[in-house]
Amino acid sequence: MPKGIDKRPVPMIGMTWFLAALFICQICYLCVKKVSEEYNISMWILVIALAILAAQLKEKVWLQFGIQTGMYGMLFYHIGYIMKKKQIFEKNIKEISPESIILGLFVWGICAKWGGVAMHKAAYTGVISVAGPVCGTYFVAKFSQFINEKNKTASKFLSWCGKFSLYIYAMHALDRIVLPTMKNFVSGVFTCPSKKAALLLCTVRVTVVLVSAIVFVTIKTAFNRKKK
């Protein structure tokens, strides 16, 4: 367990790490943006420097409230800001050269195979681990847009998931309580560990989380109507 400034053990953020990290990230980003504007310093220099600092500090000290996770996340936050500013997601994918698409898919695949970003502990495996998630985000977003245009049923489902993502997340946090039961069920069907068992467990978990979220939203909606 990493130690804080006072040399006492500081547990890393658990299931809710990204909510706290996003909060800290937004505060840090606004402060850094102000410094960038007042002193005419490139935002890229500042966010990259802070991301590297966060990654290096984790070996020596872990700051409270997920500050390092937020500092590290600023790099991705800024990339997202630039992509939104330049309306990258609004552009038709046909406007992008085939070479760029192939390169993006290649980088995404390489990162998925050999890279990795553990933002909850400000760790990464190199530059490819920054480029990979960016490419992956773009292609997943474009695929979602394609589904939205071509399949209205799937579009409604994805919109529902987006609208109630916080409830889905909450159920995902709670599903860990029944995880041992789900593992026992899977082990009774396939030999563990195996790819088939892992796929079935993933399917069961997603199903349980989504059904739980649907039930919760249905009850909440009915309660609100009755209250009115």
N, C-alpha and C positions, 0 to 999 in steps of 0.2 A: 504494500500500500504506500503511495507517495506521501511525502511529508510537506507540511506547510511552512510558512515563514517562521513560525514559532517552533518548528521541528516536531510538531505533533502530527500523527497520521491524519490525512485528509482523504476520506473516501471519494472516489470519482462519482459523478452524477449517474444515477441509475436510469430507470425507464423514462424519466421525464427530462433527460439531459438536453435534448434538442430544444425544448421550450425555453429553458433557462439560458441556454447558449444563444438562441436567437435574440432573446431580450438583451443580453449583454452585447451581442454582436451589433445590434442596431444602435445602441448607445455609443459604443466605441466608434462605429462607422460615422455617426453624426459628428462626434468630436474630431475625428481624423479629417473629415471633410472640411470642417471649419478651419483647422490648422492648414490644410492644403490651400484653401482659398486665401487666407490671410497672409501666409508666408510664400505663396506661389511655389509650392512643392508638389510634384506629381503624386497623384493618389496611388498610382501603381507602385511607386517606390515605398510609400508609407505602408500600404496593406501587405506588400510582400515582406518588408522588413519585420512587421509585427507578426506575421504568420511564421516566419523563420524563428523569431524570438520565442514565440509560444512553443514551437516544437522543440527548441533547444532547452528551454527552461524546465520542461517536463522531466528531464533527466536529473534535475537538481532539486526543484521545488514545485509544488502544485498549489496554485492560488485558489482561494475560496470562490464559491458561487459560479464555478465554470468560466472564470474570466479567460483562461487560456484557450478553452474551446471556442469562446466567442471571438477572441483575437485571431485564431486560426481560421475561423469561419468567414471572417471579413474578406478574405481573398475570393471565396466563391460568391459572397454577397455582392462584391464589386463587379465581378464578371457578369453576374445576373443583371445588375443595374445597367451595365454597358449594353448587354444584349437587348434589354428592354428599350433603352434609349435609342438604339439603332434599329429597333423594330425587326430584329432577326427572326423572331417566331412568326411575324406577320407576312414575311416574304414567302413567295411560292418556292417550293423546293426545286422546281424546274429552272429557276433563275440561277441556281448554284451550279457551278461546273461539275461534271461527273468526277473529275480528279479530286475535287475537294470532298465530295461525298464518300468516295472510296477511301480517301485518307482518314476522314473522320470515323468511318466504320472500323478501319484497321486499328486506329488508336484506341477506340472504345474496346475492341476485342482484346488487344494486347493488355490493356489495363485490367479488364475483367479476368484475364488469365494469370497475369503476373503482378499486377499492381494492387493497390488497395489504399483506402483512406479510412482511418479510425478516428473520426472527428471527436468522439467522446473523450479521447485521451490525446488529442492533438498529435496524431502520428500519421505518417504517410511514407510511401516507399519510393519517392522521387517525383520528378517533374511530370512523368507520364501519369501519375496518380491524380494530378490536377487537371490535365487535359482530358483524361478518360471520362470523368464524371460530367464535364462540360459537353463533350460530344454525345454522351449517353443521354443527357437531359434534352439536348436538341432533337435527337432522333425519336425519343419517347414522346416528346411534345408534338412533333410532326405526325407521328403515328396516331396519337390521340385525336389530332385534328382531322386526320383521314377517316377515322372511325366515326367521328362526330358528323362528318358530311355524308358518309355512305350508309351508316346503320343507325337509325333513330332509336331503336331499342337499347343498343349498347351505349349510345350517347346519353340517354336518360339515366342509365345505371351509373355511368362514370360521373355525370353531373351530381347525382345523388351522393355518391362517395365523396366527391369534392365538397359538397355542402355540409355533410355530416362527418367530415374527416376527423374532427376532434373526438366525436363519440366512438368512431371506429378505433382510434388510437387508445382511448380509455379501455375499451373492451380487449384490445390487444394486450394492454398491461395486465388486465385481470385474467386473461386466458392462461397465464403462467401458473395460476392456482390449480387448474385442471390439466396442466401439461403432462404430469405423470400418468394420469388416466388415459390420455390420448396416446402416449407412448406405449402403454400396455396393450391398447387396442391394435396399434400398428404392428407391434411385435408378434401379435397373434395371427397376423395375416402374412407378413413377410419377415424373412430373417434379418435381424439387425446386427451390425449396421450394413446397409446396402442402399443403392440409388433408388430402388423401388420403394423401400421403406421411407426414405427421406422425402420422396415426392408425395407419397400418401400422407405422411405426417404434415407436410406443408399444406396439402389440399384440405385436410381435416381442420387444421388451425385456421386457415382463411375462411372456411365455411362457418366454423363456430363463431369467429369474430364478427363476420358479416351478419349472420342470423341474430346474434346477440344485439348488435347495433340496430338492426331493423326492428326487433322486438322493443328495444328501449325507446327508439324514436316513435314507434306506434303508440306505446303507452303514454309517452310524454305528450304527444299530439292530442290523444283522447282526453287526457287529464286537463290540458289547457282549454279544450273546447268545453268540457264540462264546467270548468271554473268560470268561463265567460257566461 
